[in-house]
Amino acid sequence: MTNRRFRLDFWSAVSLILLCTFLLFLVYPIGGLLKEAFFKDGAFTMDAFAQFFSKKHYYGTIGHSTLIGVSVTALSLLLGIPFSYFYSFYELTGKKLIFVLCLLCTMSAPFIGAYAWILLMGNSGLLTGLLRAVGITGVSIYGFGGVVLVQVLKLFPLVVIYMNGAFRDIDNSLLEAAESMGCKGIERFKRIIMGLTMPTILAAALLVFMRSFADFGTPVLIGRGYTTFPVLIYNEYLGENGADFHFAAAVSVIAVLVTAAIFLAQKAASNRFKFTINSLHPVAPKKPGKVAGILMNVYCYALLAVALLPQLYIINMSFRNYTNSILKPGYSLVNYQKAIEKNLFRALGNTLVISIAALAIILVIAVLISYLVVRRSNFINNLIDTISMMPYIMPGAVIGISLVIAFSGKPFSLTGTLTIMIIALVIRRMPFTSRSATAAMMKIPISTEEAALSLGAPRAEAFTRITVPMMSSGIISGAVLSFVSIITEMSSGVILYKNSTMTLTIGTYTCITSGIYGVAAVFATVTTVLTVLCLILPLSEDLQIGRFQCLISALFIFLSSVQCGRRVLHYPYSILTGALCTV
């Protein structure tokens, strides 16, 4: 699409509103973060940066986070690529079940897995006790190895999901041509299949690294002295002598620079593998040999079993008898009773309100950005797209501190409110749905809209009735990922919350740090159940898409009525239908 000149119309007004929104809630906080990092008492200073690089305790966290990120990325690729290859190229037993289990593994909160492994392999853990009984000592989940283990089991399914799509896009005729030239087996896999999927491998590697680098919950629970960047930011923000915004802001700036450098390196590597594939003859899964089939199934199911073990054990422990942190024999509902006293229902309500509100805002903004970028490309719209992607390389703790600095005083005193937590989640999770919506929009030929316009349909109506329904399936995939990641978010929320705005994940964290393990297991179990329900609600895909279409159509019918200067009451049936479809 060629660039267009910016002219004042309805979509131009939408562009300006979106630009102002991002400037207020993203650029302004980041500007405040930079000011806090480089200025103290009104004077420019680099003392915070000098302090950071003067002590190994501080600058060593760069190496810690980077080493964990690289290790987790390498192991996730090593486990995920063969898993996806077996899944895509061969007929495995229970393929649908394998895919659902993969989703369940990756959609759980990472710190819940860390907490479960503490119960399994902590100093008094189940597996630790069994190993000690047979004479094996010194095995512990704490430290570098434990953090890598927990994150790999959480993140390798992301590689599987990414690579499934890449393997499906390979044209089988290319593989047949390679085989006819004597390139078979492992050689064909290394030279042809890996080469054709390298862009996806790099994209998956970047996503895994960023998720690992920005993870706060896992290192803070089981790092035990192996301090990472996000943990350092949190500790300095909530230091023993009070909040040190100046130093925490400087560390945050360094974190953004490090992740930005890694992001640019990945982009440079990706530019070396630019090509297109027309998958006219996609690969059809074939039946493996008896021995090979057994080994493939064992590999996939064993890996999933280990990854799911923590979640299952958490559910079991939520029913065990605890006296504070002391485990007693037997099962009961006492932990659930204590959790209710610890405001379980308030945390659940806050989680649902924040998640639903954030997702609704994300969906509307993502659809608007995708249309503006693809159909009305100009400098302002491309700038909006670029700004909206900035949080992709920013750890959650950095966003949390930026919002605290920007909105802790007049005229916007939002710290500790549900509003600022919603804003933080919208900022953090926007890139997922925005990229998915833009990719879906690019696949829709503009001739479809032009045909509707030629038949007399207004532009707004063509957009709501033609374009949005055609891109809805692509948006839903990003929306599901965003929604589940919103539910399990903690790194920004732990900086922004107060007791009245506590969510399920923050409730789990506070109970763990207080040593109330039974109640923590209840909070974690409810979070896991809520995550599962988001993935396996008993609704068909068509019904889900239909509800999504109704919601978006209702919103844009309202916007188009405002554009035309009409009253909303002229469209009671359409809006009422859209509202009912979302119930």
VOFIPA-603920 format. One record per residue (C-alpha): x, y, z. Coordinates in Angstrom, 2 decimals. Layout:
BEGIN
(r (X, Y, Z))
...
This chain:
BEGIN
(r (0.00, 0.00, 0.00))
(r (1.48, 3.35, -0.99))
(r (1.65, 6.21, 1.47))
(r (-1.22, 8.64, 1.52))
(r (-1.29, 12.25, 2.54))
(r (-2.87, 12.90, 5.90))
(r (-6.27, 14.55, 5.43))
(r (-8.94, 15.39, 8.00))
(r (-11.78, 12.86, 7.98))
(r (-13.21, 10.25, 10.37))
(r (-10.19, 7.94, 10.14))
(r (-7.83, 10.89, 10.52))
(r (-9.63, 11.78, 13.74))
(r (-9.20, 8.18, 14.91))
(r (-5.48, 8.42, 14.12))
(r (-5.11, 11.60, 16.16))
(r (-7.05, 10.16, 19.10))
(r (-4.90, 7.01, 19.11))
(r (-1.71, 9.06, 18.81))
(r (-2.70, 11.28, 21.74))
(r (-3.65, 8.20, 23.79))
(r (-0.27, 6.55, 23.23))
(r (1.56, 9.82, 23.88))
(r (-0.25, 10.21, 27.22))
(r (-0.11, 6.64, 28.53))
(r (3.14, 5.34, 26.98))
(r (5.45, 8.07, 25.70))
(r (4.79, 10.45, 28.61))
(r (5.55, 7.79, 31.29))
(r (8.71, 6.73, 29.46))
(r (9.74, 10.38, 29.27))
(r (9.17, 10.67, 32.99))
(r (11.30, 7.55, 33.51))
(r (14.16, 9.08, 31.51))
(r (13.87, 12.34, 33.42))
(r (13.94, 10.48, 36.74))
(r (17.00, 8.50, 35.62))
(r (19.08, 11.45, 34.38))
(r (17.97, 14.28, 36.69))
(r (18.11, 14.61, 40.47))
(r (16.96, 17.71, 42.34))
(r (16.55, 19.44, 38.98))
(r (20.17, 18.89, 37.89))
(r (21.46, 16.53, 35.22))
(r (23.45, 13.68, 36.71))
(r (24.80, 10.25, 35.83))
(r (25.38, 9.20, 39.41))
(r (22.78, 6.40, 39.31))
(r (24.45, 4.84, 36.27))
(r (27.88, 5.21, 37.89))
(r (26.50, 3.53, 41.00))
(r (25.10, 0.67, 38.91))
(r (28.37, -0.07, 37.10))
(r (30.50, 0.39, 40.22))
(r (29.19, -2.71, 42.01))
(r (29.13, -6.24, 40.64))
(r (25.97, -6.89, 42.64))
(r (24.23, -4.49, 40.27))
(r (25.85, -4.91, 36.85))
(r (26.13, -8.66, 37.35))
(r (22.35, -8.90, 36.99))
(r (22.76, -8.08, 33.29))
(r (24.83, -11.20, 32.86))
(r (22.46, -13.24, 35.03))
(r (19.35, -12.28, 33.05))
(r (21.13, -12.64, 29.70))
(r (22.60, -16.04, 30.60))
(r (19.21, -17.30, 31.77))
(r (17.55, -15.93, 28.62))
(r (20.09, -17.51, 26.28))
(r (19.99, -20.85, 28.11))
(r (16.20, -20.95, 28.18))
(r (16.00, -19.99, 24.50))
(r (18.50, -22.63, 23.41))
(r (16.87, -25.41, 25.43))
(r (13.36, -24.37, 24.37))
(r (14.40, -24.56, 20.70))
(r (16.17, -27.86, 21.31))
(r (13.03, -29.38, 22.84))
(r (10.36, -27.56, 20.87))
(r (11.58, -27.98, 17.27))
(r (11.74, -31.83, 17.34))
(r (8.40, -31.89, 19.17))
(r (6.78, -29.74, 16.49))
(r (8.46, -31.71, 13.70))
(r (7.01, -34.99, 15.01))
(r (3.61, -33.34, 15.46))
(r (3.49, -31.77, 11.97))
(r (5.06, -34.49, 9.83))
(r (3.74, -37.66, 11.47))
(r (0.45, -39.10, 12.69))
(r (0.78, -39.18, 16.45))
(r (-1.72, -40.68, 18.86))
(r (-4.15, -38.08, 20.16))
(r (-2.84, -35.10, 18.16))
(r (-5.63, -32.79, 19.31))
(r (-4.93, -33.69, 22.93))
(r (-1.23, -32.97, 22.44))
(r (-1.98, -29.51, 21.08))
(r (-4.40, -28.68, 23.93))
(r (-1.85, -29.84, 26.51))
(r (0.77, -27.63, 24.84))
(r (-1.53, -24.64, 25.21))
(r (-2.18, -25.46, 28.86))
(r (1.56, -25.67, 29.54))
(r (2.36, -22.28, 28.08))
(r (-0.71, -20.43, 29.31))
(r (-0.08, -20.90, 33.03))
(r (1.66, -18.21, 35.08))
(r (5.42, -18.94, 35.22))
(r (5.72, -18.19, 38.93))
(r (3.00, -20.79, 39.65))
(r (5.30, -23.37, 38.09))
(r (8.13, -22.02, 40.26))
(r (6.00, -22.34, 43.39))
(r (4.98, -25.88, 42.42))
(r (8.60, -26.90, 41.95))
(r (9.36, -25.49, 45.42))
(r (6.74, -27.89, 46.78))
(r (8.26, -30.69, 44.69))
(r (12.01, -30.04, 44.96))
(r (12.41, -27.40, 47.65))
(r (14.24, -28.13, 50.89))
(r (11.19, -30.02, 52.18))
(r (9.71, -30.97, 48.80))
(r (8.14, -34.27, 47.85))
(r (10.79, -35.31, 45.30))
(r (13.58, -33.99, 47.52))
(r (12.38, -36.24, 50.34))
(r (12.16, -39.27, 48.07))
(r (15.68, -38.67, 46.76))
(r (16.99, -38.17, 50.28))
(r (15.40, -41.48, 51.30))
(r (17.50, -43.33, 48.71))
(r (20.69, -41.52, 49.65))
(r (20.72, -38.76, 47.04))
(r (21.35, -35.35, 48.59))
(r (22.22, -31.88, 47.33))
(r (19.42, -31.77, 44.74))
(r (17.60, -28.42, 44.87))
(r (15.35, -26.32, 42.68))
(r (16.90, -23.08, 43.89))
(r (19.38, -21.03, 41.87))
(r (20.28, -20.71, 38.19))
(r (19.40, -24.30, 37.23))
(r (15.97, -24.13, 38.83))
(r (15.08, -20.87, 37.10))
(r (16.12, -22.29, 33.72))
(r (14.18, -25.54, 34.30))
(r (10.95, -23.77, 35.24))
(r (11.14, -21.29, 32.36))
(r (12.00, -23.95, 29.75))
(r (9.00, -26.09, 30.76))
(r (6.85, -22.96, 30.52))
(r (8.19, -21.56, 27.23))
(r (9.09, -24.51, 24.98))
(r (5.39, -24.89, 23.95))
(r (5.62, -21.40, 22.42))
(r (8.28, -22.75, 20.07))
(r (6.03, -25.73, 19.28))
(r (3.08, -23.48, 18.42))
(r (5.21, -21.16, 16.27))
(r (6.91, -24.00, 14.42))
(r (3.64, -25.84, 13.72))
(r (2.58, -22.93, 11.54))
(r (5.97, -22.77, 9.82))
(r (6.03, -26.49, 9.04))
(r (2.49, -26.30, 7.59))
(r (3.64, -23.58, 5.17))
(r (6.37, -25.74, 3.63))
(r (5.57, -26.87, 0.09))
(r (5.97, -30.64, -0.16))
(r (7.30, -30.34, -3.71))
(r (10.46, -28.71, -2.30))
(r (11.04, -31.68, -0.02))
(r (10.41, -34.11, -2.87))
(r (12.88, -32.23, -5.07))
(r (15.52, -32.40, -2.34))
(r (14.90, -36.11, -1.87))
(r (15.22, -36.75, -5.61))
(r (18.66, -35.13, -5.46))
(r (19.79, -37.45, -2.67))
(r (19.17, -35.12, 0.26))
(r (17.28, -37.32, 2.73))
(r (16.70, -37.90, 6.44))
(r (18.59, -35.74, 8.88))
(r (20.48, -33.99, 6.09))
(r (17.21, -32.87, 4.50))
(r (15.96, -31.69, 7.89))
(r (19.08, -29.61, 8.54))
(r (19.56, -28.11, 5.09))
(r (16.03, -27.75, 3.72))
(r (13.47, -27.78, 6.51))
(r (15.51, -25.73, 8.97))
(r (16.48, -23.29, 6.24))
(r (12.88, -22.74, 5.15))
(r (11.70, -22.18, 8.73))
(r (14.62, -20.04, 9.93))
(r (12.59, -16.77, 10.05))
(r (10.08, -18.45, 12.34))
(r (12.85, -19.98, 14.46))
(r (14.36, -16.52, 14.97))
(r (10.96, -15.03, 15.80))
(r (10.25, -17.79, 18.32))
(r (13.71, -17.39, 19.82))
(r (13.17, -13.65, 20.30))
(r (9.78, -14.19, 21.95))
(r (11.16, -16.84, 24.33))
(r (14.18, -14.71, 25.21))
(r (12.08, -11.62, 25.90))
(r (9.65, -13.58, 28.06))
(r (12.53, -15.17, 29.98))
(r (14.48, -11.92, 30.36))
(r (11.44, -10.01, 31.67))
(r (10.21, -12.75, 34.03))
(r (10.00, -11.54, 37.61))
(r (8.05, -14.26, 39.43))
(r (10.31, -17.25, 38.79))
(r (13.67, -15.68, 39.78))
(r (12.23, -13.92, 42.84))
(r (10.85, -17.20, 44.19))
(r (13.65, -19.65, 43.41))
(r (16.62, -17.48, 42.42))
(r (17.97, -17.50, 45.99))
(r (20.76, -14.98, 45.46))
(r (20.91, -15.35, 41.68))
(r (19.39, -11.89, 41.15))
(r (18.07, -10.94, 37.73))
(r (17.32, -7.54, 36.20))
(r (13.55, -7.45, 36.94))
(r (14.15, -8.56, 40.54))
(r (16.81, -5.87, 40.98))
(r (14.43, -3.20, 39.66))
(r (11.73, -4.33, 42.08))
(r (14.11, -4.49, 45.04))
(r (15.49, -1.01, 44.38))
(r (12.02, 0.39, 43.85))
(r (10.87, -1.06, 47.18))
(r (14.15, -0.83, 49.08))
(r (14.53, -1.07, 52.84))
(r (15.02, 2.70, 53.06))
(r (12.00, 3.53, 50.91))
(r (11.42, 3.81, 47.19))
(r (14.48, 5.00, 45.26))
(r (12.87, 6.13, 42.01))
(r (16.10, 7.68, 40.74))
(r (18.19, 4.51, 40.87))
(r (15.29, 2.22, 39.88))
(r (14.63, 4.43, 36.85))
(r (18.30, 4.25, 35.80))
(r (18.29, 0.46, 36.06))
(r (15.06, 0.41, 34.03))
(r (16.67, 2.48, 31.27))
(r (19.57, 0.03, 31.12))
(r (17.13, -2.87, 30.91))
(r (15.35, -1.28, 27.95))
(r (18.68, -0.62, 26.18))
(r (19.76, -4.24, 26.63))
(r (16.49, -5.69, 25.33))
(r (16.42, -3.17, 22.46))
(r (19.92, -4.23, 21.41))
(r (18.88, -7.88, 21.40))
(r (15.73, -7.03, 19.45))
(r (17.74, -5.17, 16.80))
(r (20.21, -8.06, 16.57))
(r (17.32, -10.44, 15.94))
(r (15.90, -8.12, 13.28))
(r (19.29, -7.97, 11.54))
(r (19.54, -11.77, 11.58))
(r (15.99, -12.08, 10.24))
(r (16.82, -9.83, 7.27))
(r (19.23, -12.50, 6.05))
(r (16.38, -14.97, 5.61))
(r (13.78, -13.01, 3.65))
(r (11.86, -15.10, 1.14))
(r (8.31, -16.16, 0.30))
(r (6.77, -19.61, -0.03))
(r (3.59, -20.60, -1.85))
(r (2.40, -23.73, -0.09))
(r (0.38, -25.19, -2.95))
(r (1.11, -28.74, -1.78))
(r (1.37, -28.71, 2.03))
(r (3.04, -31.61, 3.77))
(r (0.60, -34.41, 4.65))
(r (1.42, -36.15, 7.97))
(r (2.48, -39.74, 7.39))
(r (2.30, -42.78, 9.60))
(r (5.66, -43.51, 11.28))
(r (7.23, -46.91, 11.68))
(r (6.31, -48.92, 14.76))
(r (9.47, -48.22, 16.77))
(r (9.77, -44.63, 15.54))
(r (6.11, -43.99, 16.33))
(r (6.53, -45.28, 19.89))
(r (9.60, -43.11, 20.45))
(r (7.89, -40.00, 19.05))
(r (4.80, -40.48, 21.22))
(r (6.90, -41.17, 24.31))
(r (8.97, -38.04, 23.68))
(r (5.94, -35.77, 23.26))
(r (3.82, -37.14, 26.08))
(r (6.72, -37.45, 28.53))
(r (7.74, -33.86, 27.94))
(r (4.16, -32.65, 28.40))
(r (3.78, -34.75, 31.56))
(r (6.83, -33.14, 33.15))
(r (5.64, -29.66, 32.10))
(r (2.14, -30.24, 33.49))
(r (3.26, -31.94, 36.71))
(r (3.63, -28.67, 38.67))
(r (0.09, -27.49, 37.84))
(r (-1.42, -30.83, 38.83))
(r (0.58, -30.95, 42.05))
(r (-0.54, -27.41, 42.95))
(r (-4.18, -28.48, 42.67))
(r (-3.46, -31.48, 44.88))
(r (-1.70, -29.34, 47.51))
(r (-4.60, -26.90, 47.67))
(r (-6.61, -29.65, 49.41))
(r (-3.84, -30.74, 51.82))
(r (-3.87, -29.82, 55.51))
(r (-1.50, -26.97, 56.32))
(r (-0.76, -25.23, 59.59))
(r (0.85, -22.09, 58.24))
(r (3.78, -23.58, 56.28))
(r (3.75, -26.97, 58.03))
(r (2.18, -29.77, 56.00))
(r (-0.06, -32.14, 57.96))
(r (-1.49, -35.53, 56.92))
(r (-4.88, -35.70, 55.24))
(r (-7.07, -33.61, 52.94))
(r (-9.66, -30.92, 53.67))
(r (-11.12, -27.63, 52.47))
(r (-9.46, -25.59, 55.20))
(r (-7.15, -23.87, 52.71))
(r (-10.13, -22.67, 50.71))
(r (-11.78, -21.33, 53.87))
(r (-8.61, -19.42, 54.74))
(r (-8.31, -18.17, 51.15))
(r (-11.82, -16.73, 51.32))
(r (-10.79, -14.92, 54.50))
(r (-7.75, -13.62, 52.56))
(r (-10.09, -11.96, 50.01))
(r (-10.04, -14.71, 47.38))
(r (-13.32, -13.50, 45.88))
(r (-12.11, -9.91, 45.75))
(r (-8.95, -11.04, 43.96))
(r (-11.01, -13.13, 41.52))
(r (-13.36, -10.21, 40.85))
(r (-10.46, -7.80, 40.32))
(r (-8.80, -10.27, 37.95))
(r (-11.96, -10.63, 35.85))
(r (-12.70, -6.90, 35.78))
(r (-9.14, -5.94, 34.88))
(r (-8.76, -8.72, 32.31))
(r (-12.07, -8.14, 30.52))
(r (-11.68, -4.35, 30.47))
(r (-8.08, -4.57, 29.23))
(r (-8.97, -7.09, 26.54))
(r (-11.91, -5.02, 25.28))
(r (-9.68, -1.95, 24.93))
(r (-6.93, -4.00, 23.29))
(r (-9.32, -5.48, 20.72))
(r (-10.74, -2.13, 19.63))
(r (-7.34, -0.41, 19.43))
(r (-5.72, -3.39, 17.66))
(r (-8.43, -3.47, 14.99))
(r (-8.13, 0.27, 14.43))
(r (-4.33, 0.18, 14.23))
(r (-4.34, -2.74, 11.79))
(r (-6.76, -0.94, 9.47))
(r (-4.86, 2.34, 9.65))
(r (-1.49, 0.71, 8.99))
(r (-2.61, -1.53, 6.12))
(r (-5.33, 0.52, 4.42))
(r (-4.36, 4.11, 5.25))
(r (-0.60, 4.03, 5.56))
(r (1.00, 7.41, 6.31))
(r (3.57, 8.85, 8.67))
(r (1.22, 9.30, 11.64))
(r (-0.32, 5.83, 11.35))
(r (3.09, 4.18, 11.00))
(r (4.27, 6.18, 14.02))
(r (1.29, 4.88, 16.03))
(r (2.16, 1.32, 15.02))
(r (5.79, 1.80, 16.05))
(r (4.90, 3.34, 19.42))
(r (2.40, 0.56, 20.16))
(r (5.16, -2.04, 19.68))
(r (7.58, -0.39, 22.15))
(r (6.37, -2.43, 25.17))
(r (7.40, -5.60, 23.33))
(r (10.99, -4.93, 24.42))
(r (10.19, -3.50, 27.86))
(r (10.04, -5.67, 31.02))
(r (6.82, -5.36, 33.00))
(r (8.63, -3.85, 35.99))
(r (9.87, -1.00, 33.78))
(r (6.33, -0.20, 32.62))
(r (5.09, -0.38, 36.21))
(r (7.70, 2.07, 37.50))
(r (7.11, 4.40, 34.52))
(r (3.40, 4.57, 35.28))
(r (4.03, 5.16, 39.00))
(r (6.38, 8.05, 38.21))
(r (3.94, 9.56, 35.71))
(r (0.66, 9.10, 37.54))
(r (1.47, 9.17, 41.27))
(r (0.57, 12.82, 41.69))
(r (-1.58, 15.59, 40.27))
(r (-3.18, 15.99, 37.78))
(r (-3.35, 12.18, 37.30))
(r (-3.26, 10.41, 40.67))
(r (-3.92, 6.82, 39.59))
(r (-1.41, 4.74, 41.58))
(r (-3.05, 1.80, 43.33))
(r (-6.28, 1.97, 41.31))
(r (-7.79, -0.57, 38.95))
(r (-7.48, 2.03, 36.20))
(r (-3.69, 2.14, 36.24))
(r (-3.51, -1.68, 36.33))
(r (-5.76, -1.84, 33.26))
(r (-3.59, 0.76, 31.52))
(r (-0.44, -1.24, 32.30))
(r (-1.92, -4.46, 30.90))
(r (-3.22, -2.75, 27.76))
(r (0.24, -1.30, 27.14))
(r (2.05, -4.58, 27.84))
(r (-0.21, -6.93, 25.85))
(r (-1.18, -4.70, 22.94))
(r (1.63, -5.95, 20.65))
(r (0.29, -9.55, 20.64))
(r (-3.17, -8.70, 19.33))
(r (-1.98, -5.77, 17.20))
(r (0.48, -7.95, 15.24))
(r (-2.11, -10.69, 14.83))
(r (-4.74, -8.21, 13.62))
(r (-2.31, -6.57, 11.19))
(r (-1.31, -9.95, 9.75))
(r (-4.99, -10.85, 9.29))
(r (-5.71, -7.49, 7.63))
(r (-2.85, -7.94, 5.16))
(r (-4.42, -11.17, 3.90))
(r (-7.71, -9.45, 3.01))
(r (-7.68, -8.10, -0.57))
(r (-8.72, -4.47, -0.80))
(r (-10.90, -5.41, -3.77))
(r (-13.37, -6.93, -1.31))
(r (-13.96, -3.56, 0.34))
(r (-13.97, -1.79, -3.02))
(r (-16.71, -4.12, -4.24))
(r (-18.86, -3.22, -1.23))
(r (-18.21, 0.49, -1.80))
(r (-19.11, 0.18, -5.48))
(r (-22.46, -1.28, -4.42))
(r (-23.19, 1.83, -2.35))
(r (-22.12, 0.74, 1.12))
(r (-20.64, 3.53, 3.29))
(r (-16.99, 3.07, 4.27))
(r (-17.82, 2.48, 7.93))
(r (-20.42, -0.14, 7.02))
(r (-18.05, -1.87, 4.60))
(r (-15.47, -1.98, 7.37))
(r (-17.81, -3.36, 10.05))
(r (-19.74, -5.79, 7.83))
(r (-17.03, -6.95, 5.43))
(r (-13.51, -6.35, 6.75))
(r (-13.92, -7.06, 10.46))
(r (-15.70, -10.42, 9.99))
(r (-13.01, -11.55, 7.53))
(r (-10.17, -10.74, 9.93))
(r (-11.90, -11.94, 13.10))
(r (-10.32, -15.39, 13.20))
(r (-6.85, -13.86, 13.12))
(r (-7.73, -11.41, 15.86))
(r (-9.16, -14.13, 18.08))
(r (-5.85, -16.00, 18.11))
(r (-4.05, -12.90, 19.36))
(r (-6.90, -12.06, 21.75))
(r (-6.76, -15.49, 23.42))
(r (-3.01, -15.15, 23.95))
(r (-3.45, -11.62, 25.28))
(r (-6.30, -12.58, 27.61))
(r (-4.49, -15.49, 29.22))
(r (-1.27, -13.50, 29.58))
(r (-3.32, -10.70, 31.19))
(r (-4.78, -13.13, 33.73))
(r (-1.33, -14.47, 34.64))
(r (0.47, -11.08, 34.63))
(r (2.40, -10.13, 37.76))
(r (5.61, -8.21, 37.03))
(r (3.92, -4.83, 36.48))
(r (0.97, -5.44, 38.80))
(r (3.15, -6.19, 41.82))
(r (4.45, -2.60, 41.60))
(r (1.08, -0.96, 40.94))
(r (-1.36, -2.77, 43.23))
(r (-2.66, -2.11, 46.72))
(r (-4.72, -4.43, 48.91))
(r (-8.06, -3.40, 47.41))
(r (-6.82, -4.04, 43.84))
(r (-5.04, -7.34, 44.47))
(r (-5.42, -9.96, 41.72))
(r (-5.14, -13.75, 41.83))
(r (-1.49, -13.80, 40.76))
(r (-0.49, -11.10, 43.23))
(r (-2.49, -12.89, 45.94))
(r (-0.52, -16.06, 45.21))
(r (2.77, -14.19, 45.41))
(r (1.96, -12.42, 48.70))
(r (0.85, -15.70, 50.30))
(r (4.05, -17.46, 49.20))
(r (6.27, -14.69, 50.55))
(r (4.27, -14.79, 53.82))
(r (4.77, -18.56, 54.12))
(r (1.03, -19.36, 53.84))
(r (1.60, -22.15, 51.31))
(r (-1.81, -23.79, 51.53))
(r (-3.64, -20.54, 50.78))
(r (-1.12, -19.77, 48.01))
(r (-1.98, -23.14, 46.45))
(r (-5.67, -22.16, 46.44))
(r (-4.98, -18.84, 44.69))
(r (-2.75, -20.63, 42.17))
(r (-5.37, -23.34, 41.60))
(r (-8.11, -20.80, 40.91))
(r (-5.76, -19.01, 38.48))
(r (-5.03, -22.29, 36.69))
(r (-8.72, -23.22, 36.47))
(r (-9.55, -19.76, 35.11))
(r (-6.81, -20.14, 32.50))
(r (-8.10, -23.55, 31.44))
(r (-11.64, -22.23, 31.10))
(r (-10.36, -19.52, 28.77))
(r (-9.00, -22.22, 26.46))
(r (-11.63, -24.94, 26.52))
(r (-14.96, -23.17, 26.95))
(r (-17.67, -25.40, 25.45))
(r (-18.23, -23.13, 22.48))
(r (-17.61, -23.89, 18.85))
(r (-15.12, -21.78, 16.97))
(r (-17.88, -20.41, 14.76))
(r (-19.86, -19.24, 17.80))
(r (-16.79, -17.59, 19.29))
(r (-16.09, -15.76, 16.04))
(r (-19.74, -14.79, 15.74))
(r (-19.76, -13.27, 19.21))
(r (-16.56, -11.41, 18.49))
(r (-18.02, -10.07, 15.24))
(r (-21.14, -8.89, 17.04))
(r (-19.09, -7.08, 19.69))
(r (-16.80, -5.31, 17.23))
(r (-19.65, -4.53, 14.83))
(r (-21.69, -2.98, 17.66))
(r (-18.75, -0.80, 18.67))
(r (-18.08, 0.41, 15.16))
(r (-21.77, 0.98, 14.37))
(r (-21.71, 3.32, 17.35))
(r (-18.58, 5.06, 16.03))
(r (-20.03, 5.36, 12.53))
(r (-23.25, 6.86, 13.93))
(r (-21.16, 9.49, 15.72))
(r (-19.25, 10.12, 12.49))
(r (-22.46, 10.76, 10.56))
(r (-23.84, 13.06, 13.25))
(r (-26.73, 10.73, 14.00))
(r (-28.10, 9.59, 17.31))
(r (-27.32, 6.13, 18.55))
(r (-31.03, 5.50, 19.07))
(r (-31.38, 5.24, 15.30))
(r (-29.60, 1.85, 15.61))
(r (-31.28, 0.23, 18.64))
(r (-31.64, -3.22, 17.12))
(r (-28.07, -3.49, 15.86))
(r (-26.49, -2.30, 19.10))
(r (-28.80, -4.39, 21.27))
(r (-28.02, -7.47, 19.17))
(r (-24.29, -6.84, 19.53))
(r (-24.63, -6.42, 23.28))
(r (-26.64, -9.61, 23.68))
(r (-24.15, -11.58, 21.59))
(r (-21.38, -10.71, 24.04))
(r (-23.23, -11.96, 27.13))
